[in-house]
Amino acid sequence: MNIFVKNRRKKEKDERKNRKLIFLLAVGLILFGLAIALYPHAIAKVFDYRQQDLMNSWMYKNAGIAYQDVPDPAPSDIVFPDPPGAGAADRGDDIFEEDINAFFDFNHALKMMRAILKIPSIDLVAPILIGDTKENLNIGICETRQSAKAGAEGNYILAGHYSRIRGRHFNRLPEIRPGASVVVQTDYGSYEYIVYEILFVRPEDTWAVPINVAERMATLVTCDYSKGEPYGRVVVKCRMEK
């Protein structure tokens, strides 16, 4: 009888241990699944915080001059960087493949930051960087190599990712409509453009983004995913109101 009781107790003890191990394994698998599910959101939050910190640092650096009214800025004397991949948009390459997990170099971003883009109708506030390199496009919106200076005569051309994260970069650009306000806040003045035309074109339709124009306009460009793949481009044309 004693042996029978002992064996039963041992069996119950082993069963409890097994149930505990199964429970711990189940909890571990659940936590692992949650970590995988929440990882993109955590990365997005970190990115948003760093991007906001970048804009705050840029505004602090330019405190006191960011809102000066300079009606006719001189032609751009900016020297664009030329690392491998620089100016890809101007060569017609498809450079709009976003790396949503990329961590950007803060000092590089601050050095390359040119202005802040604000589009209230799509709740967008984003940094504008010099040069449409792969690294810069992961950080924010970029002036292309052939862009005029913000506020000056010519076409101020901005390119950005159609992000897979709603609200980031130019993810909501296809939602914009004629009459929408597009504000570019630089370190020499703040300029407002008004949207007057939205085009859905092929990548080879370079006529949609003219370089030499006799008016003060801006063009915003991103990929067109309306058919599931980035086969086209969304081109939003704006002009400064006189």
N, C-alpha and C positions, 0 to 999 in steps of 0.2 A: 504493500500500500504506500509506504513511504517513497519507494522508487517511482511508483505511478504518479504521485503528487509532485515529486521532484521533476519528472519529465514534463508533466503538464505545465508547471511553472516556468521551466526553461523554454518550452515551446511558446508560451504566452509572452515571455520576455523577448524572445527572438521576433515574434510577430509585432510587438510594440516597436522594437528597433527598426524593423523593416518598414512599418508604417511611417515612422519618423523620417527615415531616409527618403521614402517616396514623397512625403510632404515637403521636405527640404528641397528635393530635386524639382518638384512642381513649382515651388515658390521661386527657385533659381531660374527656371525656364520662363516663368511669367516676368520676372524682373529683367531678364535678358531681352525678352520680346519688347517690353516697355522701353528699355534703353535704346533698342534699335529704332523703335517707332518715334521716340522723342528726340533722337540725335539730330535729325535735320532741323527741328524747331529750335533746339538749343544753339546749333551753329548759326541759324538765322538771327536769333536774339543777340548773340555775340557780335555778329556782323553789323546789325543795326546799331548797336551801342558804339562800336568802333567808328562807324560811318558818321554818327551824330557827333562823337567826340572829335573827329577830324574836322567837321564843319565848324564846331565851336572854337577849336584851336585856330583855324584859319581866320575866323571873324575876330578873335582876340588879337591875333597878329596884325590885323588890318584895322583895328579899332580906331574910329575917328575919321577914316577916309573911305570906308565902304559905301557910304551914302552920298558922297559928293556928287553934284550934278555936273557932269562933263558932257555937254550936248554933242560934241563931235570929236571923239577920240581919234588920235593919230593912227595911221595904219600900223598893224601889228609888227613889232620888232622881235617877236618871240622866236627863239631858236628851238625847233622841235628835236627831241631826242631821236636817235636812230639805232636802237638796239635791234637784234634779230626779230623780225615780225612787225617792226614799226611801219605804220602807214599801210597796213594790210587792206584796209577798206578802200584806199585809193587805187590799189592794184586790182581790186575786184575779187579778192579772196574772201571766202566765207569765214569771217573771224568771230561770228556771233555764237559760238559754242561756249556756254557759260560753265565755269567751275564753281558751283555753289558752296563747295567746301574749302575754297581758297581763303587763306589768311593773308591779309595784305600787310606790307611793310609800311608802318605808320609814317615814318620819317620820309620815305619815298613819296607817299601819297601827299603829304603836306607840301613837299617841295614841288610836286607836279600840279597841285591844285590851282585852278585859275579863277573859279567863280562858284556860285551856288545857283542851281536851277530850281525854280518854283512853278509848279503847275497846279493851282488850287482845285481845278475841276476834276483831277484824278488823284488828289491828295499826295502829290509827289514833291518832295524836297530832297535834292541829291547834289553831291559835289560834282563839279565839272573839272576834269583833268586835261592836261595838255597832251595830245597825241593818242591815237586810237590803238595802243598796243594791247596785247592780250592781258597783261597785268593790270593796266589802267581800266580796261573794260570790266574787269571783275570788281573793281573798286567803286566805279560810278559811271557817269555820263562823260563822253570824251569829245573834245574838239578834234576834228579831222585835220590832216596836214594842209588841206587846201581851204580851210575856213578863213573867212574874214574875221576881224576883231569884233567882239560884242559891242553893239551900239553904233558901229561904223557903217559906211556905205559898203555894200557887198552882201554876200550870203554867209551868215554865221551858221556853220554846219555842225550838228551834234549827232553822234552815233551812240547807241546803247544797246545792251542785251535785252531781248524779250525774255525776261527771267522766268524760271519755273516757279518762283516764289511770288505770289500775288502782291502787287504794290511795289516790288523792288525794280529799280532801273526803269526800263520802258515797258514793263509788263502790261500796264494799262493804257499805253499810248493809243491802241486801236479804238479806245472808248472816247477819245477826244473829239470835239465837234467844233465847227466853225464858230468864231466869236469867243473862244476860250482864251484866257490870258496866260501868257508864258513870260515869266519874269526871270531875267538873268542879273544876279547881283555880283558885280565885280569889285575889285579893290579901287576902281576909279569912278564908279557910278552904278546906278541900278537902271535897267532898261526893260521896258515892257513891249512885248510883241503880241499881236493878235492873230490867232489861227484863221486862215481864210480858205484853205483847201487841204483835203486829205486824199492821198493817192495810194493805190495798191498796185505795185508794179513788179516787173521781173528784175533780178539783180543786174542784168545787162542794160536796163533802161536808164542810162546815165543822164539823159535829158531831164529827168525828174529832179535832179539836184544840180542846177546850174552853178557855175563858179563865179563868172564875171557878170554881175548885175549892177544896174545903176540906181538901185534903191536899197534901203536898209531892211533886210529880211533875214529870217532864220529858217533853217530846215532841220527837222528832227527825223532820224532814220532808225528803224529797227526791223527785225525779221517779221514776216507774216506767217503765222501758224494757223491761219483760218482753215487750211486743208489738212492739218495734222502734222505737216512737215514744213520746215522753213524754205519753201520753194520761191517765195517772193519777198518783197520789202514793203513796209508801211512807211510812207513819206508824208510828214505833216509840214505844210508850208505856212509860214507866219510872216507878218510885216509889222514894222513900227508905225504906229499911228502918228500922223503929222499934227 
